[in-house]
Amino acid sequence: MIPALLVATFLAAPDPIVVVDGDTIKTREHGRMRIEGIDAPEMRHRADCLPELLLAEKSKARLESLLSGGVVVEFTGRRDGWNRPLVRLRLPDGRLAGQVLISEGLAITWSGSPGEWCDS
């Protein structure tokens, strides 16, 4: 079990972070982790439409870019509905990666249900 507010720094290669999509990362040690407070579009077969898929690819690429300069992973001590640890990703300049994605239109604030990424 991951203690509340445990902070782990991933700046080197011992347990590299893999970006799964715009709101999910994984490491060998901790498996999949969900970024707290955001929802990003779905990748591949989970996308409901082409615009969602294209935005998902941009969101993932941007998160990879943000994390390339180093990141501090802050474990909140909570888990999501799929039992993944909820984390905050703090960039070297102090910003939260999730908030950057939201400000750039690549994610939305988590409201308790998935975002609508396709035009009606």
MARBA-3410 file (N, C-alpha, C, O; in Angstrom, 1 decimal):
120
0.8,-1.2,0.0,0.0,0.0,0.0,0.9,1.2,0.0,1.9,1.3,0.7 ~ 0.5,2.3,-0.8,1.2,3.5,-0.9,0.7,4.5,0.2,-0.4,4.8,0.2 ~ 1.6,4.9,1.1,1.2,5.9,2.1,0.7,7.2,1.5,1.2,7.6,0.5 ~ -0.2,7.8,2.3,-0.7,9.2,1.8,0.5,10.2,1.8,1.3,10.2,2.6 ~ 0.4,11.0,0.7,1.3,12.1,0.5,2.8,11.6,0.4,3.7,12.4,0.6
3.0,10.4,0.1,4.3,9.9,-0.2,4.8,10.6,-1.5,4.0,10.7,-2.5 ~ 6.0,11.1,-1.5,6.5,11.8,-2.7,7.7,11.0,-3.2,8.6,10.7,-2.5 ~ 7.6,10.7,-4.5,8.7,9.9,-5.1,9.2,10.7,-6.3,8.4,11.3,-7.1 ~ 10.5,10.8,-6.4,11.1,11.6,-7.5,11.6,10.7,-8.5,12.4,9.8,-8.3 ~ 11.2,10.9,-9.8,11.6,10.1,-10.9,12.4,11.0,-11.8,11.8,11.5,-12.8
13.7,11.1,-11.6,14.5,11.9,-12.5,15.5,11.1,-13.2,16.1,11.6,-14.2 ~ 15.7,9.9,-12.8,16.7,9.0,-13.5,16.0,7.8,-14.0,14.8,7.7,-14.0 ~ 16.8,6.8,-14.5,16.2,5.7,-15.1,15.9,4.5,-14.3,15.4,3.5,-14.8 ~ 16.1,4.4,-12.9,15.8,3.2,-12.2,14.4,2.7,-12.4,14.2,1.5,-12.5 ~ 13.4,3.5,-12.5,12.0,3.1,-12.7,11.4,4.2,-13.6,10.6,5.0,-13.1
11.7,4.1,-14.9,11.2,5.2,-15.8,9.7,5.2,-15.9,9.0,4.2,-15.7 ~ 9.2,6.4,-16.1,7.8,6.6,-16.3,7.4,6.4,-17.7,8.1,6.9,-18.6 ~ 6.4,5.6,-18.0,5.8,5.5,-19.3,4.4,6.2,-19.3,3.6,5.9,-18.5 ~ 4.2,7.0,-20.3,3.0,7.7,-20.5,2.0,6.8,-21.2,2.3,6.4,-22.4 ~ 0.9,6.4,-20.6,-0.1,5.5,-21.3,-1.0,6.4,-22.1,-1.3,6.1,-23.3
-1.5,7.5,-21.6,-2.3,8.4,-22.3,-2.2,9.8,-21.5,-1.4,9.9,-20.6 ~ -3.1,10.7,-21.8,-3.0,12.0,-21.2,-3.3,12.1,-19.7,-3.0,13.1,-19.1 ~ -3.9,11.0,-19.1,-4.2,11.1,-17.7,-3.7,9.8,-16.9,-4.1,9.6,-15.8 ~ -2.9,9.0,-17.6,-2.4,7.8,-17.0,-0.9,7.6,-17.3,-0.5,7.7,-18.4 ~ -0.2,7.2,-16.3,1.2,6.8,-16.4,1.4,5.5,-15.8,0.6,4.9,-15.1
2.6,4.9,-16.0,2.9,3.6,-15.3,4.4,3.5,-15.1,5.2,4.1,-15.9 ~ 4.8,2.8,-14.1,6.2,2.4,-13.8,6.2,0.9,-13.5,5.1,0.3,-13.2 ~ 7.4,0.3,-13.5,7.5,-1.1,-13.1,7.1,-1.3,-11.7,6.3,-2.2,-11.3 ~ 7.5,-0.4,-10.8,7.3,-0.6,-9.4,5.8,-0.4,-9.0,5.3,-1.1,-8.2 ~ 5.2,0.6,-9.5,3.8,1.0,-9.1,2.7,0.7,-10.1,1.5,0.9,-9.8
3.0,0.2,-11.3,2.0,-0.1,-12.3,1.4,1.2,-12.8,2.0,2.2,-12.8 ~ 0.1,1.0,-13.2,-0.6,2.2,-13.7,-1.0,3.1,-12.6,-1.5,2.7,-11.5 ~ -0.9,4.4,-12.9,-1.3,5.5,-11.9,-2.1,6.5,-12.7,-1.8,6.9,-13.8 ~ -3.1,7.0,-12.1,-4.0,8.0,-12.7,-3.7,9.4,-12.2,-3.5,9.6,-11.0 ~ -3.6,10.4,-13.0,-3.4,11.8,-12.6,-4.6,12.3,-12.0,-5.7,12.3,-12.6
-4.5,12.8,-10.8,-5.6,13.3,-10.0,-6.3,14.5,-10.6,-5.6,15.4,-11.1 ~ -7.6,14.5,-10.7,-8.4,15.7,-11.0,-8.5,16.0,-12.5,-9.1,17.1,-12.8 ~ -8.0,15.1,-13.4,-8.2,15.4,-14.8,-8.8,14.2,-15.5,-8.7,13.1,-15.1 ~ -9.3,14.5,-16.7,-9.8,13.5,-17.6,-9.2,13.9,-19.0,-9.4,15.0,-19.5 ~ -8.6,12.9,-19.7,-8.1,13.2,-21.0,-8.8,12.3,-22.0,-9.4,11.2,-21.6
-8.8,12.6,-23.3,-9.4,11.8,-24.3,-8.8,10.4,-24.3,-7.7,10.2,-24.0 ~ -9.6,9.4,-24.8,-9.2,8.0,-24.8,-8.4,7.7,-26.1,-8.6,8.3,-27.2 ~ -7.5,6.8,-26.0,-6.6,6.4,-27.0,-7.2,5.2,-27.8,-8.1,4.5,-27.3 ~ -6.7,4.9,-29.0,-7.0,3.7,-29.8,-8.4,3.3,-29.8,-9.3,4.1,-30.1 ~ -8.7,2.0,-29.5,-10.0,1.5,-29.7,-11.0,2.0,-28.6,-12.2,1.8,-28.8
-10.5,2.7,-27.6,-11.4,3.3,-26.6,-12.0,4.6,-27.0,-12.9,5.1,-26.4 ~ -11.4,5.3,-28.0,-11.9,6.6,-28.5,-13.2,6.3,-29.2,-13.4,5.4,-30.0 ~ -14.2,7.3,-29.0,-15.5,7.2,-29.6,-15.5,7.8,-31.0,-16.5,7.5,-31.8 ~ -14.5,8.6,-31.4,-14.5,9.2,-32.7,-13.1,9.6,-33.1,-12.2,9.6,-32.2 ~ -12.9,10.0,-34.3,-11.6,10.4,-34.8,-11.1,11.6,-34.1,-9.9,11.7,-33.7
-11.9,12.7,-33.9,-11.4,13.9,-33.2,-10.9,13.5,-31.8,-9.9,14.1,-31.3 ~ -11.6,12.6,-31.1,-11.1,12.2,-29.7,-9.8,11.5,-29.9,-8.9,11.8,-29.1 ~ -9.6,10.6,-30.8,-8.3,9.9,-31.0,-7.2,10.9,-31.3,-6.1,10.8,-30.7 ~ -7.5,11.8,-32.2,-6.4,12.8,-32.5,-6.0,13.7,-31.3,-4.9,14.0,-31.1 ~ -7.0,14.1,-30.5,-6.8,14.9,-29.3,-6.0,14.0,-28.3,-5.2,14.5,-27.6
-6.4,12.7,-28.2,-5.7,11.8,-27.2,-4.2,11.7,-27.6,-3.4,11.7,-26.7 ~ -3.9,11.6,-28.9,-2.5,11.5,-29.3,-1.8,12.8,-28.9,-0.6,12.7,-28.5 ~ -2.4,14.0,-29.1,-1.8,15.2,-28.7,-1.6,15.3,-27.2,-0.5,15.8,-26.7 ~ -2.6,14.9,-26.5,-2.5,15.0,-25.0,-1.4,14.1,-24.5,-0.6,14.5,-23.6 ~ -1.3,12.9,-25.0,-0.2,11.9,-24.6,1.2,12.5,-24.9,2.1,12.5,-24.1
1.3,13.0,-26.2,2.6,13.6,-26.6,3.0,14.8,-25.7,4.2,14.9,-25.4 ~ 2.0,15.6,-25.4,2.3,16.8,-24.5,2.7,16.3,-23.1,3.7,16.9,-22.6 ~ 2.1,15.3,-22.6,2.5,14.9,-21.2,3.9,14.3,-21.3,4.7,14.5,-20.4 ~ 4.2,13.5,-22.3,5.5,13.0,-22.5,6.6,14.1,-22.5,7.6,14.1,-21.9 ~ 6.2,15.2,-23.2,7.1,16.4,-23.3,7.3,17.0,-22.0,8.4,17.4,-21.6
6.2,17.2,-21.3,6.3,17.8,-19.9,7.1,17.0,-19.0,7.9,17.6,-18.2 ~ 7.0,15.7,-19.0,7.7,14.9,-18.1,9.2,14.7,-18.5,10.0,14.2,-17.6 ~ 9.6,15.0,-19.7,10.9,14.8,-20.1,12.0,15.5,-19.4,13.1,15.2,-19.3 ~ 11.6,16.7,-18.7,12.5,17.5,-18.0,12.6,17.1,-16.5,13.2,17.7,-15.7 ~ 11.9,16.0,-16.1,11.9,15.5,-14.7,10.6,15.8,-14.1,9.9,16.7,-14.5
10.3,15.0,-13.1,9.0,15.2,-12.4,9.1,14.6,-11.0,9.8,13.7,-10.8 ~ 8.3,15.2,-10.1,8.1,14.6,-8.8,6.7,14.0,-8.8,5.7,14.7,-9.1 ~ 6.6,12.8,-8.5,5.3,12.1,-8.4,4.8,12.1,-7.0,5.5,11.6,-6.1 ~ 3.7,12.8,-6.7,3.1,12.9,-5.4,1.9,12.0,-5.3,0.9,12.2,-5.9 ~ 2.1,10.9,-4.5,1.0,10.0,-4.2,0.0,10.6,-3.2,0.4,11.0,-2.2
-1.3,10.6,-3.6,-2.3,11.2,-2.7,-2.8,10.3,-1.6,-3.4,10.8,-0.7 ~ -2.5,9.0,-1.8,-3.1,8.1,-0.8,-4.5,7.6,-1.2,-5.0,6.8,-0.4 ~ -5.0,8.1,-2.3,-6.3,7.6,-2.7,-6.2,6.8,-4.0,-5.1,6.9,-4.7 ~ -7.2,6.1,-4.4,-7.2,5.3,-5.6,-8.5,5.7,-6.4,-9.5,6.1,-5.8 ~ -8.4,5.4,-7.7,-9.6,5.7,-8.6,-10.5,4.4,-8.6,-10.2,3.5,-7.8
-11.5,4.4,-9.4,-12.5,3.3,-9.5,-11.9,2.0,-10.0,-12.5,1.0,-9.9 ~ -10.7,2.1,-10.6,-10.0,0.9,-11.1,-8.9,0.5,-10.2,-8.0,-0.3,-10.6 ~ -8.9,1.1,-9.0,-7.8,0.8,-8.0,-6.4,1.3,-8.3,-5.5,0.8,-7.8 ~ -6.4,2.2,-9.3,-5.0,2.8,-9.6,-4.7,3.9,-8.6,-5.7,4.7,-8.2 ~ -3.5,4.1,-8.1,-3.2,5.2,-7.3,-3.4,6.5,-8.0,-3.1,6.7,-9.2
-4.0,7.5,-7.3,-4.1,8.8,-7.8,-2.9,9.6,-7.4,-2.4,9.6,-6.3 ~ -2.3,10.3,-8.4,-1.0,11.0,-8.2,-1.1,12.4,-8.8,-2.0,12.7,-9.7 ~ -0.3,13.3,-8.3,0.0,14.6,-8.9,1.4,14.5,-9.5,2.3,14.0,-8.9 ~ 1.6,15.1,-10.6,2.9,15.2,-11.3,3.4,16.6,-11.2,2.9,17.5,-12.0 ~ 4.3,16.9,-10.3,4.8,18.2,-10.2,6.1,18.4,-11.0,7.1,17.6,-10.9
6.0,19.4,-11.9,7.2,19.7,-12.8,8.2,20.5,-12.0,8.0,21.0,-11.0 ~ 9.4,20.5,-12.6,10.5,21.3,-11.9,10.2,22.7,-11.6,10.8,23.3,-10.7 ~ 9.3,23.3,-12.4,9.0,24.8,-12.2,7.8,24.9,-11.2,7.4,26.0,-10.9 ~ 7.4,23.8,-10.6,6.3,23.8,-9.6,4.9,23.6,-10.1,4.0,23.4,-9.4 ~ 4.7,23.7,-11.4,3.4,23.5,-12.0,3.0,22.0,-11.9,3.9,21.2,-11.9
1.7,21.8,-11.9,1.2,20.4,-12.0,0.9,20.1,-13.5,0.3,20.9,-14.2 ~ 1.4,19.0,-13.9,1.3,18.6,-15.3,-0.2,18.5,-15.7,-0.5,18.9,-16.8 ~ -1.1,18.0,-14.9,-2.5,17.9,-15.2,-3.1,19.3,-15.5,-3.9,19.4,-16.4 ~ -2.7,20.3,-14.7,-3.2,21.6,-14.9,-2.7,22.3,-16.2,-3.4,23.0,-16.8 ~ -1.5,21.9,-16.5,-1.0,22.4,-17.8,-1.8,21.8,-19.0,-2.2,22.5,-19.9
-2.1,20.5,-18.9,-2.9,19.9,-19.9,-4.3,20.5,-20.0,-4.8,20.8,-21.1 ~ -4.9,20.8,-18.9,-6.2,21.5,-18.9,-6.1,22.9,-19.5,-6.9,23.2,-20.4 ~ -5.1,23.6,-19.1,-4.9,25.0,-19.6,-4.7,25.0,-21.1,-5.0,26.0,-21.8 ~ -4.1,24.0,-21.7,-3.9,23.9,-23.1,-5.0,23.2,-23.9,-4.8,23.0,-25.1 ~ -6.1,22.8,-23.2,-7.2,22.2,-23.9,-7.0,20.7,-24.3,-7.7,20.2,-25.1
-6.0,20.1,-23.6,-5.7,18.7,-23.9,-6.3,17.7,-22.8,-6.1,16.5,-22.9 ~ -7.0,18.3,-21.9,-7.7,17.5,-20.8,-8.7,18.5,-20.2,-8.7,19.7,-20.4 ~ -9.6,17.9,-19.4,-10.6,18.7,-18.7,-10.5,18.3,-17.2,-9.9,17.3,-16.8 ~ -11.1,19.1,-16.4,-11.2,18.8,-15.0,-12.1,17.6,-14.8,-13.2,17.5,-15.4 ~ -11.7,16.6,-14.0,-12.5,15.4,-13.8,-13.8,15.8,-13.0,-13.7,16.4,-12.0
-14.9,15.4,-13.6,-16.2,15.7,-13.0,-16.9,14.5,-12.5,-18.1,14.6,-11.9 ~ -16.3,13.3,-12.6,-17.0,12.1,-12.1,-17.5,11.3,-13.2,-17.9,10.1,-13.0 ~ -17.5,11.8,-14.4,-17.9,11.0,-15.6,-17.0,11.5,-16.8,-16.5,12.6,-16.8 ~ -16.8,10.6,-17.7,-15.9,10.9,-18.8,-16.3,12.1,-19.6,-17.5,12.4,-19.7 ~ -15.3,12.8,-20.2,-15.6,13.9,-21.0,-16.2,13.6,-22.3,-16.1,12.4,-22.8
-16.9,14.6,-22.9,-17.5,14.4,-24.2,-16.5,15.0,-25.2,-16.4,16.2,-25.3 ~ -15.9,14.2,-26.0,-14.8,14.6,-26.9,-15.3,14.7,-28.4,-14.6,15.2,-29.2 ~ -16.5,14.1,-28.6,-17.0,14.1,-30.0,-18.1,15.1,-30.2,-18.9,15.3,-29.3 ~ -18.1,15.7,-31.4,-19.2,16.6,-31.7,-20.5,15.8,-31.9,-20.5,14.7,-32.5 ~ -21.6,16.4,-31.4,-22.9,15.6,-31.6,-23.4,15.8,-33.0,-24.5,15.2,-33.3
END
